[in-house]
Every structure is written in structure tokens, then in C-alpha cells.
């Protein structure tokens, strides 16, 4: 097993796993919380995660699309590392100015690889992929730092978008248990 990847998993977990009383999006109260923004705002961890994503980028990628908000720091670092231009994908087009969904260069007719921090249900990725396709983009891959969906790849099967992740929930669980 890749020792550097195991060390990165441990460092991300150490930095981001919090204990206390937390209300989750579902309304459930939990005693443990994973704050993904703590790795995204740590320059060393963010660089290490982006470096792990570089070989996952499909060869035909013309634009990297970072999803609001968690995908933005990662896509910025990944764009810098690969030299591939980035766009920032909003959850919905802003209602003023240029009324754009994708901020940056035009995605029409381009192969766009999406970038997200954590995928659980795939809802945000699904919405972004469909919206970008409506703008004429070719979207078939999403890169993520952590895929914690229950069955990797199934979350987006209905959109024909494949997931390439640095970590899966199973990997993190097995690495951190050992």
C-alpha cells in the first residue's frame, strides 16, 4: 500500500475530524464531524491532495470545473499544477452581471472535468454536469478528494459521470483503523 497516501489520509483525518456536539445537514445531532474546509484551507494538505489528483485528470480535459464552494480551492491548485484552465461552477447562475453558471472561460464544446471536495450523494455533481451539458460542455468525469458515497461510482451512474477519487470512505476507514 502507498505509504505517502496513508500518511496523507492520517494527516487529513487528524486535521479535520472534530468531536463535540454537531447538528448535521439532515438535522441529526452527531458527536463527531469531519470539517473538510480545514484541509482545503491548509496550504500543505491542499497541495498534497491536488498533487494526488494530477494523474487522475483525463488526458482530453480542456477545462477543470470547480464546484462551489468546496471544489474552488482544489480546482485552483489543480489548474496551477496542470496548466489546464479552470472555471468556477455556481450552484445556480447569479442573477446579476453576466448571469453565469460557469465563471471564467466559455465551456461550450469543451471537455470539462469537474472537481469536488467530497461526494456523498452526488447531487451537486449531478446538477453541475447536467447544467454544463446544457451549455454545450462534454462532462464525463469528476475528480474528488473523498468519495464517501455508499457504492463508489453508483451515485452518478444515471448521469454517465465517473468518479475518480484520491480517497474512498473504505480506504480511509481501513487506513485509520490500522
N, C-alpha and C positions, 0 to 999 in steps of 0.2 A: 504494500500500500504506500502511496505517495506521502512521505513524511512532512514535506512542506505544506501539503494540502491539509493534513491532520493538524499541524500547528496553526494554520490559518483558521480552521474550524474552531479550535480551542480558544484562540485569541478573540474571534468574533463572539463566541459564546460568553467568554469572561467579561467582555466589554458591554454586551447587550442584554444579557439575562438579568432581570431585576426581580427582587422579591418584595412583597408588601401586599397592599390591597388595591386591585386594579379593576375598573369596570371596562369590559371588552365591548367592541362594536355591537355584539349580539345582546348586550345588556347583562350578561353573566358576569359575576364577580370572580376574579381569579387571584391566587396568591403569588403567581409568577407571570412575568410579562417580558416579551422579547422586543426591545426598542431598537428597531432597525436603523433609525436615524443616528444612533450612536456609532455605528460602523461607517455610515455614509458621511459623517462629519469629522471622522478621524482620518487625516491625510494618509497615514501609513496603511491602515486597513483598506481604505478605499482604493489606493493604488494597487495593493496586493490582489484585491478582488478583480479590479479591471484587468490586471496582468493575466489573471486566470481566464478571463473572458476572451482575450485576444485570439487564441487558437479556436475558439468556438464560433467566431464570426464567419458566416458563409462567404465563400470566395466571390460570389456575384453581388455582394452587398454594395450598393451605391450610396445609401444614406442610412445612418443609425438614428432611430427614433426613440427618444427617452420619454417614458410616460410620466405625466405629472403625478405626484411630486417626487416620489422616491427614485424614479428612473433618471431624473435630470442630473444629479451629481455623477452617477455611474456613467451615463452616456457621454458626459463632458470629458471625463477622464479617458474613456474608451476611444473617443474620437481623437483625442490628443495622441494616444498610444498607437492608433492605427493609421491616422491621417485621413480617415473617412469622415466626411462632413456629418454633422448632427442636426437634427431638428428636435424641437420640444413639443410633445403632443399633449394638448389640453384635454380635460375630461369632456369639455364641450366648447365650441367656438366662443370666443369672447364677444360680447355684444356691442363693442365699440371699435373704433380704429379700422383695422383691416378685416375684422370678424373671422380670424383664422382659427382653425383647429390645430394645424401644424405650424409652429413658429420657426421661421428660418427659410431655407430654400424650398422651391416647389417640389413636391413629391410625385407629381403626375408622371406616369410612365417609368418610374424608378423602382428598383428593388430595395425595399426598406426592411431592415432588420430591427425589430422592436427590442427595447432594453427596459427591464423592470427590476426592482429590487427583490421583492418576494411575491411568489404566486401561490395563492391558496385555492381559490375557486376558479381563477382565470377570467373573471368578469371584466375587469378593467382592460385586460389584454384583448379579449374578445371584442369589446366595444371599440377599442382603438383600431384593431385590424379591420373591422368592417367599415369604420368611418374613413380610414385611409384608402381602402379599396374603392370606396365611393368617389374618392378624389383621383382615382386612376393609378394608385400605387400597387405594386406587387408585394404582398406581405405573406410570408410563409414560415418565418422563424421568429421566435422571441428568445432572447438571452435573459437569464435572471441569475441573481446571486444565490437565491434559495428557492427551490421548488418544494413547497410543503403540501402540495396537493395530495390527496389520498392515493391516487393512482397516477403516477407521473405520465404525462402525455395525454391522458384521458380528458383532462379539464378543457382542452381546446380542440378535441377531435372533431367536433361539429363545425369548426371554422377552418380546418385543414392548416392549422398553425402548429408547428412542432416546437417543443420546449428544449432548449439546451441550457443546462444549469451548471453552476460551479458546485453547488451542494444540493443534495436532496435531503428531505427530512430523515429518511432511513440512514443515510451516510452520517449525518450529524448525530443522530441517536446512537449509532453504533460506535462512532469515534469518541463521543463524550462519555459513553458508558464504560469504555475500555481503559 
